[in-house]
Amino acid sequence: MLYTASFNDIPVRFAKGPEQAVAPFLVVDDLVAAIGSCLKRVPEARRRRMIEGPVTKLVDGRDKDRVALQEDGHATIKATVSCYQVVAMMQAFAILERNLQPQFQMIARDVDVFRAWFAHELGQAQNALGYTFEGFWEGCAALV
């Protein structure tokens, strides 16, 4: 089951996670493309290191769930990452606002647009995929 939203004309797919999941998962490729679209002022090589490297590390053993999708008439399997991991990543970007180096402050401001969009769409995805706020909140508490 999928919920698809659009960020800067980039489809971002939220997927139903494994049976015990209490919150949606995101398709990794979509997440990388969406955040990358915010960082056009960052050189390509650095942008890759900033996004693809951390996202790859976030896809830990529990998050290596996959979702089967139809793309261009063909079934493909895509990696997903827990929305909790995405929330943690967004928090890391927010912390850059307090960095003394202007380039990091710029990155934080550029990603702010995605963060606001993500907060809204996460709620929409939760509803569409049958998750509850209470379940999401309990999942947050379990992480602490």
PAPA-446677 format. One record per atom (N, C-alpha, C): residue in one letter; x, y, z. Coordinates in steps of 0.1 Angstrom, whole numbers, plus 5000, padded with zeros to 4 digits. Example, Ala and Ser with C-alpha at 12.3 -4.5 7.8 and 13.67 -1.06 7.14 Angstrom:
2
A513249435078/A512349555078/A513249675078/S512849785071/S513749895071/S512950005079/
This chain:
144
M500849885000/M500050005000/M500950125000/L500650224992/L501450344990/L500550474992/Y501250574996/Y500650714996/Y501750794989/T501350864978/T502350944970/T502051084971/A503051164975/A502851314975/A503951364966/S503851494963/S504751554954/S505551674961/F506851674960/F507651784965/F508451834954/N508351964950/N509052014939/N508951934926/D507751884924/D507451794912/D508151664913/I508651624924/I509251494926/I508251404934/P507951294929/P507051204937/P507751144949/V507151154960/V507751094972/V506750994977/R507150874978/R506250764981/R506450714996/F505350715003/F505250665017/F504650525016/A505250425022/A504850295021/A504350235034/K503550145034/K503150075046/K504349985050/G504749995062/G505849915067/G505549775070/P506549705076/P506249565081/P505049565091/E504649445093/E503349425101/E503449495115/Q504549495121/Q504749555134/Q504949705134/A505149765122/A505349905121/A504249995126/V504550105132/V503450195137/V503450325130/A504350335119/A504450455111/A504950425097/P504750515088/P505150485074/P506650475072/F506950425061/F508350415056/F508350495043/L509550555039/L509650635027/L510550555017/V510250565004/V511150514994/V512450594994/V513550524996/V514850594998/V515250684986/D515050624974/D515350704962/D514650834961/D513350834965/D512450954965/D512951054975/L513351004987/L513851094998/L515151164993/V516051084987/V517351144983/V517051254972/A516151224963/A515851324952/A515251444958/A514251434967/A513551544972/A514451634980/I515251574989/I516251664997/I517251724988/G517751644978/G518751694969/G518251814961/S516951814958/S516351934951/S516452064959/C516552054972/C516652174980/C518052224981/L519052144977/L520452184978/L521152214965/K520452284956/K521052304943/K522252394944/R522352474954/R523552564956/R524752494961/V524552364965/V525652284971/V526252204959/P527552204957/P528152124947/P527751984947/E527551924935/E527051784934/E527751684943/A529051684943/A529751584950/A529451594965/R529451714970/R529151744984/R527751704988/R526851744979/R525451714980/R525251554982/R525951484974/R525851334974/R526351284988/R527451344992/R527951295005/R527051335017/M526351445016/M525551495026/M524251415027/I523751365016/I522451305016/I522551155014/E523151105003/E523150965000/E523950885011/G525050945016/G525850875026/G525050845039/P524450955045/P523750935057/P522450855055/V521750875044/V520550795042/V520950645041/T521950615034/T522450475033/T522750415047/K523350495055/K523650455069/K522350445077/L521350525074/L520050515082/L519250385079/V519550335067/V518850215063/V519450095070/D519150085083/D519849975091/D519049845089/G519449745097/G518849615096/G517349605096/R516749685105/R515349685106/R514649765095/D515349855089/D514749945079/D515049895065/K515649775063/K515949735050/K514749665043/D513649715048/D512349665042/D512249715027/R511649645019/R511449685005/R510049695002/V509749764991/V508449784986/V508449754971/A507449684967/A507349654952/A506549764946/L507049824935/L506349934928/L506249904914/Q505249964907/Q505149954893/Q505750084888/E506850074880/E507450194873/E507650164859/D507050254850/D507250234836/D506750094831/G505650044837/G505149924833/G505849794839/H506949814847/H507649704852/H507649714867/A507649594873/A507649584888/A509149604892/T509349684902/T510649704907/T510649694923/I511749664929/I511849664943/I512649784948/K512149854957/K512849974962/K513049964977/A514250014982/A514550014996/A513750125002/T513350105015/T512650215022/T513350245036/V512950355041/V513550395054/V512450445063/S512550415076/S511550455085/S511350605086/C510150655088/C509950795089/C510650845102/Y510850765112/Y511550805124/Y512950845120/Q513550765111/Q514950805107/Q514950935099/V513950955091/V513851085084/V513651195093/V512851185104/V512651285114/V514051325120/A514851215123/A516151245129/A517051315120/M516951275107/M517851345097/M517351495096/M516051525096/M515651665095/M516051745107/Q516051675119/Q516551745131/Q518051785129/A518851695123/A520251725121/A520451835112/F519651845101/F519651965092/F519252095100/A518252085109/A517852205116/A518952255125/I519752165131/I520852205140/I521852295132/L521952275119/L522952355111/L522652505112/E521352535115/E521052685115/E521852755126/R522352685136/R523052745146/R524552745144/N524952685133/N526352675129/N526952815126/L528152835129/L528752965127/L529152985112/Q529252885105/Q529652895091/Q528352925082/P528453035074/P527253065066/P526752965056/Q527752885051/Q527352775042/Q526452675048/F526652645061/F525852545068/F524452605072/Q524452735075/Q523252805078/Q522352805065/M522952825053/M522252825041/M521652685038/I522452585041/I521852445039/I520652425047/A520752465060/A519652445069/A518352525064/R518552645059/R517452725054/R516852655042/D517752605033/D517252545021/D516452415024/V516852345034/V516152215037/V514852245045/D514752365051/D513552405059/D512252375051/V512252405038/V511052385030/V510652245029/F511652155028/F511352015028/F510851965042/R511452015052/R511051975066/R509552015068/A509152135064/A507752175066/A506852085058/W507252065045/W506451975037/W506351835043/F507451785047/F507451645053/F506551635065/A506551735074/A505751725086/A504251725082/H503851795072/H502451795068/H502151665061/E502951625052/E502651495044/E502751375052/L503651375062/L503651255071/L502351225078/G501651335082/G500351325088/G499351265078/Q499451315065/Q498551275055/Q498851125052/A500051085051/A500450945048/A500050855059/Q500150895072/Q499650815083/Q498250785081/N497450885078/N495950865077/N495650775065/A496350795054/A496050725042/A496450575043/L497550545051/L498050415052/L497450345065/G496550405072/G495950345083/G496650345096/Y497650435097/Y498350455110/Y497650555118/T497950555132/T497350655141/T498450735147/F497950855151/F498950945158/F499450875171/E498550815178/E498850745190/E499950635188/G499750565177/G500750465174/G502150525171/F502050635163/F503350705160/F503950755172/W503250815181/W503750865194/W504350765202/E503650645203/E504150535211/E505550485205/G505550485192/G506850445185/G507950545188/C507650675190/C508650775194/C509150745208/A508250715217/A508550685231/A509450565232/A509150465223/A509950345223/A511450365219/L511650475211/L512950505207/L513850565217/V513250625227/V514050695238/V514550605248/
